């Protein structure tokens, strides 16, 4: 699946690829659900049960099944194709969220065990629209320069979705019960998935299940071996980000700043990430993605070491904006590296492993920060986050990057 080659790669050229705008818009519509549903579920369960402990456990179950089963769901898409796999996933996801909405609509009417089971099942069925969209980009973009811009645009858009989603929930809960946010997220996922799978760009993706049995058996082992480096790099970035979020809260609390100051400081990190992601996509890199990845992660680690020296929140915000400048580029480069090394029939799985590594690293970083803040200063916590990123950069730099070798087309295929 390809299109007419574009002479000068740019973000405008990405959106001019046939079916790109339609497919990308539908995927973003569905992915907006990811930024709305978790917070809505947490607020609705808290209101229905009156227990923060139950709400925390429920949202942990939702996040755990969603994140750690993502590679398994991606494998189904690689095996059967997006249309045959995404539609049942989205149907089950929306049905379970509808059931959850009914359970938590009225305060005091929900059984914590039933709510936890339904929420965990919904997380297990979460459609992996992000990894699937990146696999579509890999098929749509006619060259690596244009694919780099497509991945950068995708990463920045996803970052903005995770910022705008909670803001939308904040507006919604001021007018309606929190359960309405679950309904909104469900509708967004249903509409986005329907538009996505109906796109000609998605219909043209061939499932790996049509390959021979020998090819299918060999693919996962090669995929896991080839994407280890980008997975480690993504996990290191997630670990650093998970640590930073909680340490910023502690930093602001120790200096008697308000919660709004925390929000603006973390917003500076997101803004730096968006700017860095757009600039990274616009640069015509000569070095391969695998060689750039450790440099991006090292830049993040160095900036976090500088954050340890920040005397006030303004300086910290500026330093974190500089750290954010490397976040989106590092993750985009990790996805590109995984795409370089993974066989074409396992692209969705490769992207899902990178995505899982980011989220797992973030969870581990938050847990580590909680333990560290009990006994050390915030400066040492920032230092630990920076050191972890630098060690990750060293780990991803070891060995030589080996991109996958494309099979030359036969004369009949040409």
N, C-alpha and C positions, 0 to 999 in steps of 0.2 A: 504494500500500500504506500504510495508516494504521490507526489504532485509535481507540477512543472517547477524546475529549479529556479530559485530566486537569486538574482544577480548580487544584490547587496543585502545581506542579512541585517534585520533590524526588528524591533518589537512590532512595528507596523507590518512588516513582511510576515511575521508569525501569524498575525490576525488575518492576513490576506490569503493564507493557505485555504484551499477549498474545504469547507465544513468546519474549519477550526473555531470560528467564533461561536457557531451554533453548539458545537460539542463542548467547548470550554465553558460557555455560559451555563449550560445544563449541569455540568459537573460542579461548578461553583455553587449553583443553587442548591444542589443536594448536599454539598459539603458544608454549607452554612448551618445545616442541622447539627454538625459536630460542635459548633460553638454555642448553640442554643440549648440542646437537649441536656447535657450534663448539669449545668447550673439550674435549669428548670426542674430537673428530677430532684436535685438536692433540696431546693426550696420547697417543692411540693411534698416531698417525704417528711421534711422537718415539720411542715404545717399539719400534715395528716397524722403523724405519730407523736409529735411533741418532743422528740428525742433527737438531739444532735448526734448521739452515738449511733443510732439506727441509720440516720441519714448518711453519716460518714461511711458506715459499713456498706450500705447499699450502693453509694457512688463508687466505692472501691471495687465492689463486685462488677459493676458496670464497666468501669475502666479496665479492670484486669482481664475480663473475658474479651473485651473489644480489642485491646492491644495485643495480648499474647496469642490470641487465635487468628490474628490478622494474616500471618503467613499461610495458615491452613485454608482460609477463605480465598486468598490470592491463588493458591494452588488449584482450587476448583475453577477459578476463572481461566487460568492457563490451560487447564485440561479440557474444559467444556466451552470456553468462549464467554465473553461478557454478557451476551444476551441470554444465554441459557442458565448462567450462574447468578447474575446480578438480580434478575427479576424475582426468583424465589427468595433470595436473601432479603431484598427490599420489602417483599410482601410479608415475610415473617417478622422483620424488624418493625414495620409499621403496625402490624397486628398486635404485637407484644406491647408496643408503646401505647396503643389504644387501650389495651387491657390495663396497663399500668395507670393510665389517666383515669379510668373508671374506678380503680382501687383507691386512689389518693385524692379523689375529687372532694370528698367531704372529710373534715377533720375527725379523727377518732374512729374511722370506719375501716382502717386498713390493718391487716395482720402483718407484722414485720417479716415473718418467715415467707409469706406469700409474696410480698412486695420484693423482698430480696431475690427470691427465685425467678420471678418474672423479669426483674431488671437485669439479672445476670444472663438470662436467656436472650434478652434483647441485645445486650452487648455482644454476645457470641454471634449474632446474626448481622452485625453492623456491616453494610456494604462498603468494601474498600474502594471508594470512588477515586481517592487520591492516587494510589498506585496504578489503578486502571487507566486514569487519564494520562499519567506519565508514559505508560506503555503505548497509548494512542499517539502521544506526541512523538515518540520514537519512530512510529510508523509513518506519521504525516510529514515530519521534517525531512527535506531532501538531503541535508548535509549536517555535519556536526556543529558548524557555527550557528546555524539556525536552531538546532536542537538545544544548544546552550542557552539561547535567548528564550526559547519556549519554556525550558525548565526554570529559568530565573523568574520569568513572568508568573509561572505557576506557583513557585515558592512564595513570592511576594504577595500574590493574591490570597494564598492560603493563610499567610500571617495576618493579613488584614481581616480575613473572615473570623479568625479566632479572637480578634480585638473587638470587632463590631457585633459578634454574636452575643457576648455578655452584656454589651451596651443595649442591644435590642431587648434582652430579657429584663434589664433594669427599667426600661420604659414600659414594658408590657405588664410587669407585676404591680406597677403603680395604678393600673386601670382594671386589671382582671386577676383572678386567682392564679397562683404559680402553675397550676396544671395546664393553663392555656398555653404556656410556653412549650410544654410537651406536645400539645396538639399542633402548634405552629411548626415545630421541628419535624414532626411526622409528615405534615403536608409538604414541607420543603423537600424532604427526602423522596417522597413518592413522586412529586412533580419533576425533581431533578433527575432521578433515575430513569423515569419514563422518557424524558427528553434526551437523555444520554444514550440509552440503548437504541433509540429510534434513529440516531444519526447515521448517515451512510458511512462515516469514518469508523464507527464502532461495528457496524454490520459487516465491514470488510475484514475485520480481524479474524484470522483462522485459529481455531483452538488447537492446542498441542495434542489433544486426544486423537487427532487424525494421523499423527506420526506412527511409526512402527513401534511395537512393544519394546524393542531393544533401545530405541532412542528415548522413549519415555523413562525407562529405568535408569539410563545413564545421566539424564539431565539434572535431577536434583543434586546428585553428588558433585557434579561439576559446578553447579550454581553456588552451593554452599562454600566450596573451596575458593571460587573466584571472587565472591563478594565479601569475604571475611574482612578485608582491609577497609572498605567503605562502611561496613557495619560497625567496626571498632571505632572509626572516626566519628560516625553519627552518634554512637553511644557516649563518646567523650564529650561531644557538644551538648547532648541532652543532660549529662551529669553536671556539667558546669552551669547550665541554665537552671536546672532544678535547685541547685545550691544557691544561686544568686537570688532567686525569688524570695526565699525565706530569709536570707541574710539581709536583704534590703528592708524587709519588714522590721527585723530586729534593730538594724541601724537607725531607722527612723524612730522607733519606739524609745531607744536609749537616749535620743537627743530631743525627745518630746515634740516631734513633728506629728501632724495629723495624717489620717488615712489617705487624704487627697494627695499629700506629698508622695506617698508610696506609689500611688497610681501614676503620677506624672513621671516619677523616676523610672518605673518599669516601662512606661510609654516611650521614654527616651531610648531605651534598649530596643524596643520594637521599631521605632522610627529609624534608628541607625541600621537595623537589619534590613528594612525596606530599601533604604538608599543604597546600602552595600550590595544588596541583591540585584537591583536594577543596573548599577554600574558594572558589576561582575558580568552580567549577561551581555553588556554592550562592548566589553573589551575583547578584541580578537586574539585570544590566547594562542601562543605557539606551543607551550608545554602541554602535554596530555593531562586529563583530569586527575589521573592517579598521582602524578607528580605535584600537582597544585594542592591536593587535599591536605597533606601535612603542614604546608605553609599557612593555609587558612586557619587550621586548628591552632597552630602555634601563635598566630596573630591574636586569636581570641584569648589564649592563655596569657599572653604578655599584657594585654589590656586589663585582664582581671587582676593580675599582679599589681598593676598601677592603681586599680580601684582600692586596693588595701591601704593605700596612702592617702585616700580622700579624707579631708578634715571635716567636710560638711556635705549636706545633701545636694547642693548645686554642683559642686565638684564631682560628687559621685555620679550624678545624672549625666554630666558631660563625659565622664570616663566610661560609663556603661553605654552611652551612645557610640563611643569609639569601639567598644567591645562588640556591640550589635552589628557594627559594620562588617564583621567577619562571620556572623551567624548564618545568615541566608546564603552567602557565597559558599561557606563550608558545607552546608546541607545540600545545596544544588550540585556542588562538585561531587559529593558522596553519591548522589543519585546518578550523575553522569558516569562515575566510575563503575557503579554497579551495572549500568546499562552497557558499558564497554565490555565488561567481563562475562556477563550472563548470556547464555544462548537465547536467541530470539523467542523461543517458545516458553521461556521462564521469566520474561521481563516483569510481569506483574508480581510474581513471587519475589524477585530480587528487590524491587521497590518496596514491597511490603516488609521485607526483612530490615531494610534501612529505616523505614518508618517505625517499626517496632523497636529498633535499637534506640532511636531518639526518645521515644516515650518511656521505655524501660530505664534508660539512663537518667531521664528527668525524675522519675519516681525514686530511684536510688539516691540521686542528689538531694532531693527534699528530705529523705530519711536521714542521710548523712549530716545535712545541715542542722536538723533538729537535735541530733546527738552532740554535734560539735558546739552548738550555741550554749549548751548547758555548762560548758567548762572553759571555753576559750573566747577570745574577743572576735568581733566581726572582721577585724583586719586579718586575723589568722584564718578565718573562714574564707575570705576572698583569696587569700594566698593559697589555701588548699585547693580551691576551685581552679585557680590559674595553674597550679602545679599539675593537677589532674589533666587539664587540657594539654599542657606541654608534654606530659608523659604519653598521652594519646597520640600527639603529633609524632613523637619518636617511634611509637609502635606502628603507625601507619606508614612511616617512611622506610621501615625495614623491608628489604626485598625489592624486587623489581616488579613494576606494574606490567601485567601482561593482558592487553586488551583481547577481546574475543576475535577470532579470525572469521571473517565473513566468507561464506561459501560463494565462489565465483558463479554467476549465472550461466546456465547452459545456453547454447545458441538458440534453442527453441524458446527458452524463457525470455531471452533478450528480444 
